[in-house]
């Protein structure tokens, strides 16, 4: 077992053997937010035919090569084609077809002109400008060409992707199964959220906060409840979680106190501990172990400390487990909007909100940064990194930040 390792080393250890957990097909309208398990390849063009972008006339461009305002050309209109109907006539020299927005381009025609740029007189239309072949014609496959991959394996289905699949006639979508994540909170002090407070007790908020973040990450949480600080009880509940889920997350019991029993509990059930403690603040006391190919991630009982590690490590694992290819936190550079007046002997991550001002990315610190301050996660969408051994950071300081979602 490794101890006191870097965040990057911890990420490498837990992500190394993480693989998507299975595939299934879902109805198109149930695919939003799911992760594709196969490339989606267009079997046809979108649009499937060349069409008009507006109401006008279709004709041969070569009939207007010599045309100008002083020398217009008049063409005979042989047909009118509204959207949703196929042309019946072929356009030949001296002929035109009246065409409405979205209607197919008739055979023989290779240019379109707007109504308002012409002069109509019964079955004839006069054109006062020269057009080129292909002018104002929306070609077949302008949006999607047949054979093109519109969304790659590992991509999350978004509304535009769903719309393109609908346009291609895809009714069943290949996706990865949503991971199931079991959540356990340990501690003699914990009460269920519907229990009245008693002296020395607190309600268990960690399980419910984690469950919400897990859903947001694309997985299904299973809250197994709380357990007292007893090795056998903790171990038994972890085993139950491993039976029901693809990963187990615990909170509490990972420090060095007399009642911190997670390390013993994972040994008790025969799991292999990957590491204990990461050299960052907050959240340093945490542990990762593996049993039967499934990850056990034990986080601090302090809400903010637990959730910082969840965002920097747990979310990455869940997203990769769900089949996503973009599972790593995106980074950006931010400028501190307000002062942070504590020194950072250890690498530290500040919770903050990204704000754009005058073209610059600023980070506003979201309240007190204590290990137990859950409120600091409200509106938090970035974690800004302060290097180890740093002095207090004043407003205007540039920091690297990790985007969280």
ZATIVEX-497378 format. One record per residue (C-alpha): residue in one letter; x negated, y, z. Coordinates in Angstrom, 2 decimals. Layout:
N
r residu = a&xx = X&yy = Y&zz = Z
...
//
This chain:
405
r residu = x&xx = 0.00&yy = 0.00&zz = 0.00
r residu = x&xx = -1.25&yy = 3.46&zz = -0.90
r residu = x&xx = -0.93&yy = 6.36&zz = 1.56
r residu = x&xx = -0.87&yy = 10.15&zz = 1.22
r residu = x&xx = -0.92&yy = 10.14&zz = -2.57
r residu = x&xx = -0.20&yy = 12.91&zz = -5.09
r residu = x&xx = 3.25&yy = 13.49&zz = -6.56
r residu = x&xx = 1.97&yy = 12.49&zz = -9.99
r residu = x&xx = 0.56&yy = 9.21&zz = -8.67
r residu = x&xx = 3.86&yy = 8.44&zz = -6.95
r residu = x&xx = 5.75&yy = 9.16&zz = -10.16
r residu = x&xx = 3.43&yy = 6.86&zz = -12.07
r residu = x&xx = 3.87&yy = 4.02&zz = -9.56
r residu = x&xx = 7.66&yy = 4.07&zz = -9.59
r residu = x&xx = 8.14&yy = 4.77&zz = -13.30
r residu = x&xx = 5.60&yy = 2.24&zz = -14.57
r residu = x&xx = 7.92&yy = -0.75&zz = -14.62
r residu = x&xx = 11.25&yy = 1.11&zz = -14.89
r residu = x&xx = 13.32&yy = -0.15&zz = -17.83
r residu = x&xx = 16.93&yy = 0.45&zz = -18.98
r residu = x&xx = 19.27&yy = -2.08&zz = -17.42
r residu = x&xx = 21.57&yy = -3.28&zz = -20.19
r residu = x&xx = 23.78&yy = -2.17&zz = -23.05
r residu = x&xx = 27.47&yy = -1.98&zz = -23.85
r residu = x&xx = 29.86&yy = -0.41&zz = -26.38
r residu = x&xx = 32.33&yy = 2.28&zz = -25.35
r residu = x&xx = 35.09&yy = 4.13&zz = -27.16
r residu = x&xx = 34.00&yy = 7.35&zz = -28.85
r residu = x&xx = 35.91&yy = 9.56&zz = -26.41
r residu = x&xx = 34.31&yy = 7.79&zz = -23.44
r residu = x&xx = 30.78&yy = 8.32&zz = -24.77
r residu = x&xx = 30.25&yy = 11.94&zz = -23.69
r residu = x&xx = 27.29&yy = 12.09&zz = -21.30
r residu = x&xx = 26.29&yy = 8.49&zz = -21.94
r residu = x&xx = 22.84&yy = 7.47&zz = -23.19
r residu = x&xx = 22.60&yy = 5.94&zz = -26.67
r residu = x&xx = 21.07&yy = 2.46&zz = -26.75
r residu = x&xx = 20.64&yy = 2.53&zz = -30.54
r residu = x&xx = 19.92&yy = 5.15&zz = -33.19
r residu = x&xx = 23.10&yy = 6.51&zz = -34.78
r residu = x&xx = 22.51&yy = 6.42&zz = -38.54
r residu = x&xx = 24.85&yy = 8.12&zz = -41.00
r residu = x&xx = 26.53&yy = 5.66&zz = -43.35
r residu = x&xx = 27.97&yy = 8.48&zz = -45.45
r residu = x&xx = 27.55&yy = 12.19&zz = -46.16
r residu = x&xx = 29.08&yy = 15.04&zz = -44.18
r residu = x&xx = 30.76&yy = 16.62&zz = -46.06
r residu = x&xx = 31.37&yy = 13.60&zz = -48.29
r residu = x&xx = 31.74&yy = 15.75&zz = -51.43
r residu = x&xx = 30.61&yy = 19.12&zz = -52.76
r residu = x&xx = 33.18&yy = 21.72&zz = -51.72
r residu = x&xx = 34.10&yy = 25.37&zz = -51.82
r residu = x&xx = 33.18&yy = 27.58&zz = -48.82
r residu = x&xx = 36.10&yy = 29.95&zz = -49.49
r residu = x&xx = 39.09&yy = 30.68&zz = -51.73
r residu = x&xx = 38.00&yy = 31.43&zz = -55.28
r residu = x&xx = 37.35&yy = 29.93&zz = -58.70
r residu = x&xx = 35.11&yy = 27.06&zz = -59.84
r residu = x&xx = 33.51&yy = 27.18&zz = -63.29
r residu = x&xx = 30.32&yy = 26.55&zz = -65.27
r residu = x&xx = 27.57&yy = 29.01&zz = -64.32
r residu = x&xx = 26.31&yy = 29.05&zz = -67.91
r residu = x&xx = 29.56&yy = 30.70&zz = -68.97
r residu = x&xx = 28.46&yy = 33.81&zz = -67.03
r residu = x&xx = 24.73&yy = 33.99&zz = -67.83
r residu = x&xx = 25.19&yy = 37.18&zz = -69.97
r residu = x&xx = 27.98&yy = 38.72&zz = -67.84
r residu = x&xx = 27.92&yy = 42.13&zz = -66.09
r residu = x&xx = 30.44&yy = 44.84&zz = -65.21
r residu = x&xx = 30.35&yy = 46.24&zz = -68.71
r residu = x&xx = 30.55&yy = 42.80&zz = -70.33
r residu = x&xx = 32.87&yy = 40.55&zz = -68.28
r residu = x&xx = 34.05&yy = 37.11&zz = -69.24
r residu = x&xx = 37.59&yy = 35.80&zz = -69.10
r residu = x&xx = 38.19&yy = 32.08&zz = -68.41
r residu = x&xx = 41.35&yy = 30.04&zz = -68.64
r residu = x&xx = 42.53&yy = 28.62&zz = -65.28
r residu = x&xx = 43.51&yy = 25.00&zz = -65.92
r residu = x&xx = 44.29&yy = 23.81&zz = -62.39
r residu = x&xx = 44.68&yy = 24.81&zz = -58.74
r residu = x&xx = 43.05&yy = 22.60&zz = -56.07
r residu = x&xx = 43.96&yy = 23.14&zz = -52.40
r residu = x&xx = 42.01&yy = 21.54&zz = -49.56
r residu = x&xx = 42.83&yy = 17.88&zz = -49.08
r residu = x&xx = 43.44&yy = 17.18&zz = -52.76
r residu = x&xx = 41.16&yy = 15.87&zz = -55.51
r residu = x&xx = 40.78&yy = 17.80&zz = -58.81
r residu = x&xx = 42.44&yy = 16.18&zz = -61.79
r residu = x&xx = 40.86&yy = 18.23&zz = -64.59
r residu = x&xx = 37.28&yy = 18.45&zz = -65.81
r residu = x&xx = 35.85&yy = 21.95&zz = -66.23
r residu = x&xx = 34.47&yy = 22.59&zz = -69.71
r residu = x&xx = 33.27&yy = 25.70&zz = -71.56
r residu = x&xx = 35.62&yy = 28.67&zz = -71.10
r residu = x&xx = 37.66&yy = 27.00&zz = -68.35
r residu = x&xx = 37.96&yy = 27.51&zz = -64.58
r residu = x&xx = 39.79&yy = 25.97&zz = -61.65
r residu = x&xx = 41.43&yy = 27.94&zz = -58.86
r residu = x&xx = 40.03&yy = 26.43&zz = -55.66
r residu = x&xx = 40.78&yy = 26.94&zz = -51.97
r residu = x&xx = 38.46&yy = 26.75&zz = -48.97
r residu = x&xx = 37.23&yy = 23.19&zz = -48.35
r residu = x&xx = 38.54&yy = 21.76&zz = -51.61
r residu = x&xx = 36.28&yy = 19.48&zz = -53.70
r residu = x&xx = 34.34&yy = 20.98&zz = -56.61
r residu = x&xx = 35.85&yy = 19.69&zz = -59.89
r residu = x&xx = 33.73&yy = 17.74&zz = -62.35
r residu = x&xx = 31.82&yy = 19.99&zz = -64.72
r residu = x&xx = 31.86&yy = 23.04&zz = -62.41
r residu = x&xx = 28.65&yy = 24.17&zz = -60.70
r residu = x&xx = 29.43&yy = 27.64&zz = -59.31
r residu = x&xx = 32.07&yy = 29.35&zz = -57.15
r residu = x&xx = 33.14&yy = 32.99&zz = -57.00
r residu = x&xx = 35.43&yy = 34.63&zz = -54.42
r residu = x&xx = 38.95&yy = 35.75&zz = -55.39
r residu = x&xx = 38.19&yy = 39.35&zz = -54.44
r residu = x&xx = 35.27&yy = 39.50&zz = -56.87
r residu = x&xx = 37.51&yy = 38.63&zz = -59.85
r residu = x&xx = 40.58&yy = 39.93&zz = -61.64
r residu = x&xx = 43.41&yy = 37.48&zz = -62.21
r residu = x&xx = 46.02&yy = 37.76&zz = -64.96
r residu = x&xx = 48.43&yy = 34.84&zz = -65.17
r residu = x&xx = 46.49&yy = 31.73&zz = -66.20
r residu = x&xx = 43.32&yy = 33.69&zz = -66.80
r residu = x&xx = 40.60&yy = 35.07&zz = -64.54
r residu = x&xx = 38.01&yy = 37.72&zz = -65.42
r residu = x&xx = 34.51&yy = 37.57&zz = -63.89
r residu = x&xx = 32.26&yy = 40.63&zz = -63.75
r residu = x&xx = 28.90&yy = 39.15&zz = -62.56
r residu = x&xx = 26.42&yy = 36.49&zz = -63.56
r residu = x&xx = 26.13&yy = 33.42&zz = -61.30
r residu = x&xx = 23.49&yy = 30.73&zz = -61.00
r residu = x&xx = 24.06&yy = 26.99&zz = -61.02
r residu = x&xx = 24.89&yy = 25.84&zz = -57.46
r residu = x&xx = 25.79&yy = 29.34&zz = -56.27
r residu = x&xx = 28.21&yy = 29.26&zz = -53.32
r residu = x&xx = 28.72&yy = 25.51&zz = -53.68
r residu = x&xx = 28.53&yy = 23.58&zz = -50.38
r residu = x&xx = 26.75&yy = 20.37&zz = -51.41
r residu = x&xx = 27.68&yy = 16.89&zz = -50.26
r residu = x&xx = 25.61&yy = 16.02&zz = -47.21
r residu = x&xx = 24.90&yy = 19.65&zz = -46.29
r residu = x&xx = 25.50&yy = 18.83&zz = -42.60
r residu = x&xx = 24.46&yy = 15.16&zz = -42.52
r residu = x&xx = 22.95&yy = 13.16&zz = -45.37
r residu = x&xx = 23.67&yy = 9.47&zz = -45.78
r residu = x&xx = 20.89&yy = 7.42&zz = -44.16
r residu = x&xx = 19.89&yy = 10.23&zz = -41.78
r residu = x&xx = 19.57&yy = 9.54&zz = -38.03
r residu = x&xx = 21.85&yy = 12.03&zz = -36.28
r residu = x&xx = 20.95&yy = 10.96&zz = -32.72
r residu = x&xx = 18.11&yy = 8.79&zz = -31.51
r residu = x&xx = 18.11&yy = 5.96&zz = -29.01
r residu = x&xx = 17.71&yy = 7.41&zz = -25.51
r residu = x&xx = 19.61&yy = 10.62&zz = -26.32
r residu = x&xx = 22.49&yy = 11.78&zz = -24.13
r residu = x&xx = 25.73&yy = 12.13&zz = -26.11
r residu = x&xx = 26.67&yy = 15.81&zz = -26.26
r residu = x&xx = 29.87&yy = 17.36&zz = -27.72
r residu = x&xx = 28.18&yy = 18.07&zz = -31.11
r residu = x&xx = 26.81&yy = 14.51&zz = -31.31
r residu = x&xx = 30.25&yy = 13.16&zz = -30.45
r residu = x&xx = 31.75&yy = 15.37&zz = -33.17
r residu = x&xx = 29.28&yy = 14.15&zz = -35.78
r residu = x&xx = 30.00&yy = 10.53&zz = -34.87
r residu = x&xx = 33.71&yy = 11.28&zz = -35.29
r residu = x&xx = 32.97&yy = 12.79&zz = -38.70
r residu = x&xx = 31.16&yy = 9.60&zz = -39.66
r residu = x&xx = 34.01&yy = 7.37&zz = -38.51
r residu = x&xx = 32.14&yy = 5.89&zz = -35.52
r residu = x&xx = 34.76&yy = 4.61&zz = -33.08
r residu = x&xx = 32.61&yy = 2.37&zz = -30.83
r residu = x&xx = 29.35&yy = 3.79&zz = -29.50
r residu = x&xx = 26.34&yy = 1.71&zz = -28.33
r residu = x&xx = 25.18&yy = 2.99&zz = -24.94
r residu = x&xx = 23.14&yy = 1.86&zz = -21.97
r residu = x&xx = 25.04&yy = 0.74&zz = -18.91
r residu = x&xx = 25.25&yy = 3.35&zz = -16.19
r residu = x&xx = 22.92&yy = 2.41&zz = -13.32
r residu = x&xx = 24.43&yy = 1.69&zz = -9.93
r residu = x&xx = 22.60&yy = 3.34&zz = -7.03
r residu = x&xx = 23.22&yy = 2.24&zz = -3.44
r residu = x&xx = 22.87&yy = 4.90&zz = -0.74
r residu = x&xx = 22.08&yy = 4.21&zz = 2.91
r residu = x&xx = 21.59&yy = 6.72&zz = 5.71
r residu = x&xx = 19.81&yy = 5.63&zz = 8.87
r residu = x&xx = 19.91&yy = 7.17&zz = 12.33
r residu = x&xx = 21.65&yy = 6.67&zz = 15.66
r residu = x&xx = 22.73&yy = 10.31&zz = 15.53
r residu = x&xx = 24.87&yy = 10.01&zz = 12.39
r residu = x&xx = 28.66&yy = 10.18&zz = 12.26
r residu = x&xx = 31.01&yy = 9.61&zz = 9.35
r residu = x&xx = 32.31&yy = 12.86&zz = 7.85
r residu = x&xx = 35.84&yy = 12.24&zz = 9.19
r residu = x&xx = 34.69&yy = 11.67&zz = 12.79
r residu = x&xx = 34.87&yy = 14.41&zz = 15.42
r residu = x&xx = 31.54&yy = 15.77&zz = 16.61
r residu = x&xx = 30.16&yy = 14.44&zz = 19.88
r residu = x&xx = 27.16&yy = 15.60&zz = 21.92
r residu = x&xx = 23.88&yy = 14.79&zz = 20.16
r residu = x&xx = 25.58&yy = 13.69&zz = 16.94
r residu = x&xx = 25.73&yy = 15.14&zz = 13.41
r residu = x&xx = 27.84&yy = 14.22&zz = 10.40
r residu = x&xx = 26.19&yy = 12.31&zz = 7.56
r residu = x&xx = 25.94&yy = 14.81&zz = 4.70
r residu = x&xx = 22.94&yy = 13.20&zz = 2.97
r residu = x&xx = 24.85&yy = 10.28&zz = 1.47
r residu = x&xx = 27.48&yy = 12.51&zz = -0.08
r residu = x&xx = 25.02&yy = 15.08&zz = -1.43
r residu = x&xx = 22.93&yy = 12.34&zz = -2.99
r residu = x&xx = 26.03&yy = 10.68&zz = -4.45
r residu = x&xx = 26.93&yy = 13.94&zz = -6.21
r residu = x&xx = 23.42&yy = 14.38&zz = -7.62
r residu = x&xx = 23.35&yy = 10.72&zz = -8.71
r residu = x&xx = 26.57&yy = 11.18&zz = -10.68
r residu = x&xx = 25.07&yy = 14.28&zz = -12.28
r residu = x&xx = 22.01&yy = 12.24&zz = -13.29
r residu = x&xx = 24.22&yy = 9.75&zz = -15.15
r residu = x&xx = 24.56&yy = 6.93&zz = -12.62
r residu = x&xx = 27.24&yy = 5.54&zz = -10.32
r residu = x&xx = 26.63&yy = 5.91&zz = -6.57
r residu = x&xx = 27.64&yy = 3.29&zz = -4.01
r residu = x&xx = 27.72&yy = 4.71&zz = -0.48
r residu = x&xx = 27.03&yy = 1.81&zz = 1.88
r residu = x&xx = 27.32&yy = 3.95&zz = 5.01
r residu = x&xx = 25.03&yy = 4.40&zz = 7.97
r residu = x&xx = 22.99&yy = 2.09&zz = 10.12
r residu = x&xx = 21.26&yy = 2.46&zz = 13.45
r residu = x&xx = 17.47&yy = 2.59&zz = 13.76
r residu = x&xx = 17.06&yy = -1.18&zz = 14.06
r residu = x&xx = 14.72&yy = -3.06&zz = 11.70
r residu = x&xx = 17.08&yy = -6.00&zz = 11.16
r residu = x&xx = 20.15&yy = -3.81&zz = 10.58
r residu = x&xx = 18.34&yy = -1.54&zz = 8.13
r residu = x&xx = 16.83&yy = -4.51&zz = 6.30
r residu = x&xx = 20.20&yy = -6.26&zz = 6.07
r residu = x&xx = 21.89&yy = -3.20&zz = 4.60
r residu = x&xx = 19.07&yy = -2.72&zz = 2.08
r residu = x&xx = 19.52&yy = -6.34&zz = 0.96
r residu = x&xx = 23.23&yy = -5.69&zz = 0.56
r residu = x&xx = 22.42&yy = -2.66&zz = -1.58
r residu = x&xx = 20.02&yy = -4.66&zz = -3.75
r residu = x&xx = 22.77&yy = -7.21&zz = -4.39
r residu = x&xx = 25.30&yy = -4.57&zz = -5.46
r residu = x&xx = 23.11&yy = -2.01&zz = -7.22
r residu = x&xx = 20.12&yy = -1.46&zz = -9.49
r residu = x&xx = 18.31&yy = 0.78&zz = -7.00
r residu = x&xx = 18.58&yy = 1.63&zz = -3.30
r residu = x&xx = 18.01&yy = 5.09&zz = -1.83
r residu = x&xx = 17.80&yy = 5.56&zz = 1.92
r residu = x&xx = 17.49&yy = 8.68&zz = 4.08
r residu = x&xx = 15.86&yy = 8.85&zz = 7.50
r residu = x&xx = 13.38&yy = 6.66&zz = 9.32
r residu = x&xx = 10.27&yy = 7.18&zz = 7.18
r residu = x&xx = 8.10&yy = 9.29&zz = 9.47
r residu = x&xx = 5.90&yy = 8.09&zz = 12.36
r residu = x&xx = 8.29&yy = 8.26&zz = 15.30
r residu = x&xx = 9.32&yy = 5.36&zz = 17.52
r residu = x&xx = 12.63&yy = 5.13&zz = 15.67
r residu = x&xx = 11.27&yy = 5.43&zz = 12.14
r residu = x&xx = 11.73&yy = 1.84&zz = 11.03
r residu = x&xx = 11.99&yy = 1.94&zz = 7.22
r residu = x&xx = 8.42&yy = 0.70&zz = 6.68
r residu = x&xx = 9.06&yy = -2.28&zz = 8.94
r residu = x&xx = 12.46&yy = -2.92&zz = 7.36
r residu = x&xx = 11.08&yy = -3.22&zz = 3.82
r residu = x&xx = 8.38&yy = -5.57&zz = 5.11
r residu = x&xx = 11.06&yy = -7.55&zz = 6.96
r residu = x&xx = 12.99&yy = -8.22&zz = 3.73
r residu = x&xx = 9.85&yy = -9.13&zz = 1.79
r residu = x&xx = 9.65&yy = -6.03&zz = -0.42
r residu = x&xx = 6.33&yy = -4.76&zz = -1.79
r residu = x&xx = 5.58&yy = -1.24&zz = -0.59
r residu = x&xx = 4.10&yy = 0.91&zz = -3.37
r residu = x&xx = 3.15&yy = 3.92&zz = -1.26
r residu = x&xx = 3.92&yy = 5.84&zz = 1.92
r residu = x&xx = 3.77&yy = 9.64&zz = 2.01
r residu = x&xx = 3.20&yy = 12.15&zz = -0.77
r residu = x&xx = 0.91&yy = 15.13&zz = -0.26
r residu = x&xx = 3.52&yy = 17.85&zz = -0.73
r residu = x&xx = 5.83&yy = 19.97&zz = 1.38
r residu = x&xx = 8.70&yy = 19.51&zz = 1.95
r residu = x&xx = 9.40&yy = 15.79&zz = 1.85
r residu = x&xx = 5.96&yy = 14.29&zz = 2.49
r residu = x&xx = 7.30&yy = 11.38&zz = 4.58
r residu = x&xx = 8.85&yy = 9.10&zz = 1.97
r residu = x&xx = 8.30&yy = 5.57&zz = 0.80
r residu = x&xx = 8.81&yy = 3.48&zz = -2.32
r residu = x&xx = 9.02&yy = -0.29&zz = -2.41
r residu = x&xx = 10.07&yy = -2.95&zz = -4.91
r residu = x&xx = 11.96&yy = -6.19&zz = -4.41
r residu = x&xx = 13.12&yy = -8.46&zz = -7.23
r residu = x&xx = 12.27&yy = -5.76&zz = -9.73
r residu = x&xx = 14.49&yy = -3.16&zz = -8.05
r residu = x&xx = 13.25&yy = 0.06&zz = -6.49
r residu = x&xx = 13.85&yy = 1.09&zz = -2.89
r residu = x&xx = 13.25&yy = 4.82&zz = -2.42
r residu = x&xx = 13.23&yy = 5.89&zz = 1.24
r residu = x&xx = 13.58&yy = 9.63&zz = 1.75
r residu = x&xx = 13.38&yy = 11.92&zz = 4.76
r residu = x&xx = 16.44&yy = 12.40&zz = 6.92
r residu = x&xx = 16.06&yy = 16.17&zz = 6.60
r residu = x&xx = 18.44&yy = 17.18&zz = 3.79
r residu = x&xx = 16.25&yy = 19.67&zz = 1.90
r residu = x&xx = 13.12&yy = 17.50&zz = 2.24
r residu = x&xx = 15.03&yy = 14.46&zz = 0.96
r residu = x&xx = 16.51&yy = 16.32&zz = -2.01
r residu = x&xx = 13.25&yy = 17.91&zz = -3.15
r residu = x&xx = 11.71&yy = 14.42&zz = -3.45
r residu = x&xx = 14.90&yy = 13.18&zz = -5.09
r residu = x&xx = 14.62&yy = 15.89&zz = -7.77
r residu = x&xx = 10.90&yy = 15.35&zz = -8.36
r residu = x&xx = 10.94&yy = 11.55&zz = -8.24
r residu = x&xx = 14.32&yy = 9.89&zz = -7.73
r residu = x&xx = 16.09&yy = 11.69&zz = -10.58
r residu = x&xx = 13.28&yy = 10.80&zz = -12.98
r residu = x&xx = 13.61&yy = 7.11&zz = -12.12
r residu = x&xx = 17.40&yy = 7.14&zz = -12.44
r residu = x&xx = 17.30&yy = 8.89&zz = -15.84
r residu = x&xx = 14.72&yy = 6.42&zz = -17.17
r residu = x&xx = 16.72&yy = 3.53&zz = -15.72
r residu = x&xx = 19.73&yy = 4.91&zz = -17.60
r residu = x&xx = 17.74&yy = 4.78&zz = -20.86
r residu = x&xx = 16.98&yy = 8.47&zz = -21.31
r residu = x&xx = 13.85&yy = 9.49&zz = -23.19
r residu = x&xx = 13.78&yy = 12.98&zz = -21.64
r residu = x&xx = 13.59&yy = 11.89&zz = -18.00
r residu = x&xx = 10.68&yy = 14.10&zz = -16.88
r residu = x&xx = 11.24&yy = 17.53&zz = -15.31
r residu = x&xx = 10.74&yy = 20.34&zz = -17.79
r residu = x&xx = 8.28&yy = 23.01&zz = -16.69
r residu = x&xx = 8.16&yy = 26.75&zz = -17.15
r residu = x&xx = 6.32&yy = 29.72&zz = -15.72
r residu = x&xx = 8.21&yy = 32.03&zz = -13.37
r residu = x&xx = 7.50&yy = 35.26&zz = -11.56
r residu = x&xx = 8.47&yy = 35.40&zz = -7.89
r residu = x&xx = 11.23&yy = 37.95&zz = -7.39
r residu = x&xx = 10.75&yy = 38.16&zz = -3.63
r residu = x&xx = 7.96&yy = 37.50&zz = -1.13
r residu = x&xx = 7.17&yy = 34.14&zz = 0.43
r residu = x&xx = 5.21&yy = 35.01&zz = 3.54
r residu = x&xx = 3.91&yy = 31.63&zz = 4.69
r residu = x&xx = 0.54&yy = 30.12&zz = 3.88
r residu = x&xx = 0.55&yy = 26.74&zz = 2.12
r residu = x&xx = -2.25&yy = 24.50&zz = 3.37
r residu = x&xx = -0.46&yy = 21.66&zz = 1.53
r residu = x&xx = 0.96&yy = 21.78&zz = -2.02
r residu = x&xx = 4.42&yy = 23.26&zz = -1.62
r residu = x&xx = 7.60&yy = 23.45&zz = -3.68
r residu = x&xx = 9.89&yy = 26.44&zz = -3.24
r residu = x&xx = 13.60&yy = 26.18&zz = -3.95
r residu = x&xx = 14.86&yy = 28.96&zz = -6.18
r residu = x&xx = 17.18&yy = 30.29&zz = -8.83
r residu = x&xx = 15.99&yy = 31.14&zz = -12.34
r residu = x&xx = 16.86&yy = 34.69&zz = -13.41
r residu = x&xx = 16.09&yy = 36.41&zz = -16.71
r residu = x&xx = 15.24&yy = 40.11&zz = -16.37
r residu = x&xx = 13.85&yy = 42.30&zz = -19.15
r residu = x&xx = 12.75&yy = 39.26&zz = -21.11
r residu = x&xx = 10.88&yy = 37.68&zz = -18.18
r residu = x&xx = 11.72&yy = 34.51&zz = -16.21
r residu = x&xx = 11.96&yy = 35.34&zz = -12.52
r residu = x&xx = 12.65&yy = 33.03&zz = -9.59
r residu = x&xx = 14.71&yy = 34.24&zz = -6.66
r residu = x&xx = 14.06&yy = 32.18&zz = -3.52
r residu = x&xx = 17.35&yy = 30.62&zz = -2.39
r residu = x&xx = 17.23&yy = 31.30&zz = 1.32
r residu = x&xx = 15.28&yy = 29.73&zz = 4.14
r residu = x&xx = 12.90&yy = 26.97&zz = 3.05
r residu = x&xx = 13.02&yy = 24.75&zz = 6.14
r residu = x&xx = 13.11&yy = 20.96&zz = 5.74
r residu = x&xx = 16.67&yy = 20.72&zz = 7.01
r residu = x&xx = 18.22&yy = 23.71&zz = 5.22
r residu = x&xx = 20.63&yy = 22.13&zz = 2.73
r residu = x&xx = 22.11&yy = 25.53&zz = 1.96
r residu = x&xx = 18.88&yy = 26.44&zz = 0.15
r residu = x&xx = 19.89&yy = 24.00&zz = -2.63
r residu = x&xx = 22.97&yy = 26.09&zz = -3.50
r residu = x&xx = 22.26&yy = 27.75&zz = -6.88
r residu = x&xx = 18.81&yy = 26.13&zz = -6.88
r residu = x&xx = 17.80&yy = 25.15&zz = -10.41
r residu = x&xx = 14.00&yy = 25.37&zz = -10.18
r residu = x&xx = 11.29&yy = 24.19&zz = -7.81
r residu = x&xx = 8.28&yy = 26.49&zz = -7.99
r residu = x&xx = 4.88&yy = 25.03&zz = -7.13
r residu = x&xx = 2.45&yy = 26.74&zz = -4.75
r residu = x&xx = -1.01&yy = 25.14&zz = -4.97
r residu = x&xx = -2.63&yy = 23.56&zz = -1.93
r residu = x&xx = -4.61&yy = 26.01&zz = 0.23
r residu = x&xx = -2.70&yy = 29.11&zz = -0.92
r residu = x&xx = -2.11&yy = 32.28&zz = 1.06
r residu = x&xx = 1.37&yy = 33.86&zz = 1.26
r residu = x&xx = 2.82&yy = 34.57&zz = -2.18
r residu = x&xx = 4.03&yy = 38.07&zz = -2.90
r residu = x&xx = 6.70&yy = 39.18&zz = -5.36
r residu = x&xx = 5.23&yy = 39.35&zz = -8.86
r residu = x&xx = 3.12&yy = 36.21&zz = -8.43
r residu = x&xx = 3.27&yy = 33.80&zz = -11.37
r residu = x&xx = 3.99&yy = 30.16&zz = -10.50
r residu = x&xx = 4.63&yy = 26.94&zz = -12.40
r residu = x&xx = 8.21&yy = 25.80&zz = -11.88
r residu = x&xx = 10.00&yy = 22.50&zz = -12.44
r residu = x&xx = 13.52&yy = 22.74&zz = -13.82
r residu = x&xx = 16.06&yy = 20.56&zz = -12.03
r residu = x&xx = 19.57&yy = 19.61&zz = -13.09
//
